[in-house]
């Protein structure tokens, strides 16, 4: 590396001591840092500032430049792109942060240290080499509504896309839902066309029952190793007739039905599963556990059962990756005051969705898991394990106000003489048509809203005692309920953290959600070019926002591929 | 495995039946309680005002004495435990207050002092398996309602005693000595605390709700860990019966007494005379004596 320069952007946001600060820092830098050229500017992010930078780079014959300003994450990419464009990618850029306000002397020395590090990095960086055009093929990890949207958009754009899901079929969480707010559209009617379209798309290749094992390479050239779990069924032979599931003698609580319904040891997630091929759960299969049974093998008309099947590994070369791994709900077993999951008629929101769903275990009738009775008093508790920084998750899970209102409404439609109570902290209904939906539930459906928290739930004979408070009347409330539905916090799906560790440069926040490159400007970008995310793995959100992110991530991938084709310098290939 | 032991004021007077049985049982399961020299009152409440350092002086001095003596400090009374554990947490985490307090009491702060509760020693150091192995008297699945009260558990971040909302340490203890724990929803509800002095009718309502719930869920005996809870749940039963004549009553024992019974300790040590509701007739009927 030849000459390197340093530019300090001294804009108003630095606070009232701009001049003094600049002086102080300049002195230290001149003494301690090794550079060829130093300048300050009152606003490098403006057109005027960029012109100044480019002119300086040319006149000073710089090969690298470090820019220090208060907003490196949002300003950096713009400056970088401008310099690359103007110098044909021959000048390397780094952007580092300056503290806002009046910093302690210690922060100042931190700034100097960061500056030294960035200069070292610049000097050690290899001169730009073109990595060759990108592999114009994408991988989407997670086959929920976010992942399917991204895959379909990419496929429609003409790019071959591999859609990976760890479950045997695609559809994700939305497949478990009954009807969706605020329109009360049937979730399956919305989703099934998408799953079918995904399954039939000529450009989309499904890799279900697979997990990401390893990711190598960088934008344009990733090599992903997938682990295909043993299904114990030869999917090439299987016709999806369903006979094996019908005859399997082993009934176990179904994970898909959130424990409120029974499934078999050989199963598909739903009758409309895409692909419609079953797998055997080795933990519940009688033959794989105890060595006796083999009923599915006997009844299979095409000899597709293969108890010897082993897991396999698949390598895929792709140019970009979209991660859409979705969410889980905070486990009931961790919520001591609500019975730690030991009260059968206390269920979470997803379990209640299964009870409401026409394709669920009760074919849409609301029946108590304990005894099958129709509950006449149902209590819904919002913000369970959300918005509780001392004990649980500090954040708002964003969809609970809406889906609880929906639950109460659908319950009243099915059990008109039943009573629905909702305990809430406040109602957050910020989407289009959402507030009207809530109001309709309160005014026309007669849902009883109580502003307050519930301190304890316990089984009292056949009922569940609910100890709560109504803070609007300042009275304690006790309700003997037949059923309680907890709107538990949305958390990242299991294994998201492990996946993040396998993805170069991808970080998660303290709760395990993926961290976006910039809070506002780059909401689906990770810290690494070529890897994007969509949906609830980045934070709790509703279906509409999730779909928007799926499309956003897909368009980012397409822009990346186009840039690789058109740009001459790899430096410009970064999208940020 | 020795522990410095802070008895606190009630354990030498009203709650002697908690103290004596616990000391004996400790020896049996393999640890010794060495009484902390020159101990004073713990202060009895952790100050609610954040700048009330004066109230932190007695517990800090107690902890400093333990630091000087070396070893870890245990206690039995829930009130003392709450004050000492929270003070210890505060001294660990707030260096500014620590410095002020220790400058004032003119003692030296040393790192590393732990303040486990007697039950935590049983769980974490001794192990409930060992407790189980020492059982001599078959309690025949006696149905015991474990009552925690509040001070063992809260505030959770400072106490870190057990699950904040659904503790199970007493259930596991009760199981280890051959009894059957009875789950009842009031196990961490308020016993009435000091209200028994200023508003006795409030304490009576609290106690009645707790005892009634335990009985409803099939409990034959209740165990407590705290002299104040014991007062509100045991001594107060006479007054509860005046208010609610149909209330049948239930013996309330300290956990150490029940443990001693299962270890077949002599009656002078178990000291059931101190319990207001005499458990002996019931235990006799049950064939446990």
Boltz contact constraints between the chains, C-beta under 6 A:
constraints:
  - contact:
      token1: [A, 336]
      token2: [B, 163]
      max_distance: 6.0
  - contact:
      token1: [A, 336]
      token2: [B, 165]
      max_distance: 6.0
  - contact:
      token1: [A, 336]
      token2: [B, 166]
      max_distance: 6.0
  - contact:
      token1: [A, 337]
      token2: [B, 165]
      max_distance: 6.0
  - contact:
      token1: [A, 340]
      token2: [B, 166]
      max_distance: 6.0
  - contact:
      token1: [A, 458]
      token2: [B, 185]
      max_distance: 6.0
